[in-house]
Amino acid sequence: MSVVIGIAGGSGSGKTTVQKRVLEAFGPRRIALLDHDAYYRDLEHLAPEERGRFNFDHPDALETELMVAHLDQLLAGEAVEKPTYDFTNHSRRKETERVDPMPVVVVEGILVLAEKELRERMDIKLYVDAPDDVRLMRRIERDLHERGRSIDSVLGQYRRTVRPMHLEFVEPSKRHADVIIPRGGQNRVAIDMVLARVQTLLAADS
């Protein structure tokens, strides 16, 4: 049996830092990662300007049904081929990433707690919380440096889709969390409590 940890929260809230803390605690050979971002639908059929206007923050933008199927395969002890996504061109790459079944499976993404089928498979549901201005600054830094975006496009997307979808889908999903972690990866007390719970679940299954 595997312990499934769901990590949700707004864009730039610190989910990746929390994920890294879990990885450090249990080691890469005990953790399988399914990140929701890998499951964005392929937009190769759309013109570049249409891709730029696409609402990437709506649940329909993600192929969650494939992610659920992959999670079920991992829980059944089978390896999966996770998609990889090109955020510069908004299309799926041809290469995939093999993910092997592990004692701990981390399911991470802004909308993972908004999806009932994913929630039902989680043993621990976390929501990483951070102020809006902090999240926006982190998103700007990421998109400028890692995804080759311009400041105008980042802010335009934030006003057009990121903030409205956060208010409609992401923020309300907080009510499904077992633990809300303010200050993200800097909240050592909350993270240590979560890690202790994971250890307890792993010990019960061994």
C-alpha positions in Angstrom: 0.0 0.0 0.0 1.1 3.6 -0.7 0.3 6.7 1.3 -1.1 9.4 -1.0 -0.4 13.0 -0.1 -2.4 15.8 -1.9 -0.7 19.2 -2.0 -2.9 22.1 -3.3 -2.8 25.9 -3.0 -2.7 28.9 -5.2 -0.1 29.5 -7.8 3.1 30.7 -6.0 1.8 29.7 -2.6 4.8 27.4 -1.8 3.5 24.0 -2.8 6.9 23.1 -4.4 8.8 23.9 -1.3 6.4 21.7 0.8 6.9 19.0 -1.7 10.7 19.3 -1.4 10.5 19.0 2.4 8.6 15.7 2.0 11.2 14.6 -0.6 14.0 15.4 1.8 12.3 13.6 4.7 11.6 10.3 2.8 14.2 10.3 -0.1 13.6 10.1 -3.8 13.6 6.3 -3.8 10.4 6.3 -1.7 8.4 9.0 -3.4 6.4 9.0 -6.7 5.3 12.5 -7.9 2.3 13.2 -10.0 2.2 16.9 -10.7 -1.1 18.2 -12.2 0.8 20.6 -14.4 2.1 17.6 -16.4 -1.4 16.8 -17.5 -2.3 20.0 -19.3 -4.1 19.2 -22.5 -2.1 19.5 -25.7 -2.9 22.8 -27.5 -0.7 22.0 -30.6 -3.8 22.2 -32.8 -4.4 25.9 -31.8 -2.7 28.9 -33.3 0.0 30.5 -31.0 -2.2 33.5 -30.3 -5.1 31.3 -29.3 -2.8 29.3 -27.0 -1.8 32.5 -25.3 -5.5 33.3 -24.6 -6.3 29.9 -23.3 -7.6 29.6 -19.7 -5.0 27.4 -18.1 -6.4 27.9 -14.6 -9.8 26.2 -15.3 -10.2 22.5 -14.3 -11.1 21.7 -17.9 -7.6 22.7 -19.1 -6.2 19.6 -17.4 -6.6 15.9 -18.4 -7.4 14.9 -14.8 -9.0 11.6 -15.9 -5.6 10.5 -17.2 -4.0 11.6 -13.9 -6.6 9.6 -11.9 -5.9 6.5 -14.1 -2.2 6.9 -13.5 -2.7 7.2 -9.8 -4.8 4.1 -9.8 -2.0 2.2 -11.7 0.6 3.4 -9.2 -1.6 2.2 -6.3 -2.0 -1.1 -8.0 1.8 -1.5 -8.1 2.3 -0.6 -11.8 4.6 2.0 -13.3 3.2 4.8 -15.5 4.4 7.1 -18.3 3.6 10.6 -17.1 3.3 13.3 -19.8 5.7 16.2 -20.0 4.6 19.7 -21.0 6.3 22.5 -22.8 5.1 25.7 -21.1 6.7 27.9 -23.7 4.8 26.5 -26.6 1.8 25.2 -24.6 2.0 21.7 -26.0 2.9 18.2 -24.8 6.3 16.9 -25.6 6.6 13.6 -27.3 8.8 12.2 -24.5 7.2 11.0 -21.3 8.6 10.4 -17.8 8.4 7.0 -16.2 7.1 7.0 -12.6 7.4 3.9 -10.6 5.1 2.8 -7.7 6.5 4.0 -4.3 5.5 3.9 -0.6 4.6 7.6 -0.8 2.8 9.2 -3.8 2.6 13.0 -3.9 -0.3 14.5 -6.0 0.5 18.2 -6.4 -1.2 21.1 -8.2 -3.4 24.1 -7.7 -6.6 22.2 -8.4 -6.0 18.7 -7.0 -8.3 19.3 -4.0 -11.0 20.7 -6.4 -11.2 17.3 -8.1 -13.4 14.8 -6.2 -11.9 11.7 -7.9 -8.4 12.8 -6.8 -9.5 13.7 -3.3 -11.1 10.3 -2.7 -7.7 8.6 -3.3 -5.7 10.8 -0.9 -4.8 9.8 2.6 -3.6 13.3 3.6 -4.9 16.5 2.0 -2.8 19.7 2.4 -3.6 23.2 1.3 -0.6 25.6 1.2 -1.7 29.2 1.9 0.1 32.5 1.2 -1.0 36.1 0.8 -2.1 37.2 -2.7 0.8 39.7 -3.2 3.4 37.1 -2.3 1.9 34.5 -4.7 1.8 37.1 -7.5 5.5 38.1 -7.0 6.5 34.4 -7.0 4.5 33.8 -10.2 6.1 36.7 -12.0 9.6 35.6 -11.1 8.9 32.0 -12.2 7.2 32.9 -15.5 9.8 35.5 -16.4 12.9 33.3 -15.6 11.6 29.8 -16.3 9.0 30.1 -19.0 10.3 33.0 -21.1 7.2 35.2 -20.5 7.0 39.0 -20.6 5.8 41.0 -17.6 2.8 42.3 -19.6 1.7 38.7 -20.5 2.1 37.5 -16.9 0.0 40.3 -15.4 -2.6 40.1 -18.2 -3.1 36.4 -17.6 -3.3 37.0 -13.8 -6.1 39.5 -14.2 -7.9 37.6 -16.9 -7.8 34.0 -15.6 -5.5 33.3 -12.7 -7.2 35.5 -10.0 -10.8 34.7 -11.1 -10.2 31.0 -11.3 -8.4 31.1 -7.9 -11.5 32.7 -6.3 -13.9 30.3 -8.1 -12.0 26.9 -7.8 -8.7 27.0 -5.8 -9.6 29.0 -2.7 -12.9 27.1 -2.1 -11.0 23.8 -2.3 -9.4 24.7 1.0 -12.4 23.4 2.8 -11.4 19.8 1.8 -7.9 20.0 3.3 -7.0 18.1 6.4 -4.2 20.6 7.1 -3.9 24.2 6.0 -0.2 25.3 5.9 0.3 29.1 6.1 3.7 30.4 5.0 4.3 27.4 2.9 7.6 25.6 3.1 8.8 27.9 5.9 6.2 26.5 8.3 8.4 23.8 9.8 5.9 23.0 12.6 3.0 22.2 10.3 5.3 20.2 7.9 6.8 18.2 10.7 3.3 17.3 11.9 2.4 16.1 8.4 5.6 14.1 8.1 4.9 12.4 11.4 1.5 11.4 10.2 2.9 9.9 7.0 5.4 7.9 9.1 2.5 6.6 11.2 0.6 5.5 8.1 3.6 3.8 6.5 4.3 1.9 9.7 0.7 0.8 9.9 0.9 -0.6 6.3 4.3 -2.4 6.8 
